[in-house]
């Protein structure tokens, strides 16, 4: 049975966004596997606490992600690169 795992910083996605992500990721997997696999296609969204997530050696928090999402800073600025 297919299993898709998505990890993200806690608080970035709303419950509604997570439900939509689950639906759309399932649809994508079914495109590859076939419709008969839909009932056994799992999608798990795991929230990681802010500060427990990093890139390029820099820990990221919710504020960093929000700043990138809003366009206030570029990713390279959020990670100090």
N, C-alpha and C positions, 0 to 999 in steps of 0.2 A: 504494500500500500504506500502511495506517495506521501511524503511529509515535507512541508515547506516551513522553515523557521525564519522568522523576521525578528531581529533584535533592534531596539531603539531606546533612546533615552526616555526615562519615565516622564510623562507629562507632555510629551511633544504631540502625540496623536490623541484625539478625543475618542470616546467609545464609538461614536458614529463613524469616524474615519477608520477605526480598526475593523468595524463590521464591513465597511465598503472594501477595505484592503483584502479581507478574507474572501469576500465574494469574487473580487476581480482576480486574485491570485488563483483561486480555484478554477475560474473560467480559463485562465491561461494554461494551467496544467491539463485541463480536460482537452484543450486544443491539441496537445501533444499525445495524450494517453488514450483519448476516446471517451465518449459520454458515459460508457459503462463504468468508468473509474470514478466518476463524481461522488458516489456514496462513500467511497473509502479514501478520498483525498483529504488529508489533514493539513490545516494551516494553523500554526502556533505563533502568536505574537508575544515576545518576551520583553518586558520593560527592564531596563538596566538603570540603576540609580545614578543620578547626576554625579559626576566626578569619578565614576567607575567605568567610564568610557573614554577612550582616547584615540588620537590619531597623530602620527608623526611625533610621538613622544610627549604630547600635550593632552592633559585631561580636559574633557569637555563637559560643560554643564548645560542645563536647560536654557540659561540666559544666552549662552554662545549660540545654540541652535536657533533660538528665537531671533537673534540678531541677524543670522544668515538668512533665515526664512523671510524676514521683513525687508531684506536687501540693505540693511544699515551697514553691514560689513560683508566682505568677501570671505570665503572659507579660509583662504590663506591668512587673513587677518585674525580670524577667530582662533586659529591654531598657532598664531605667532610665527608663521613662516615668512 
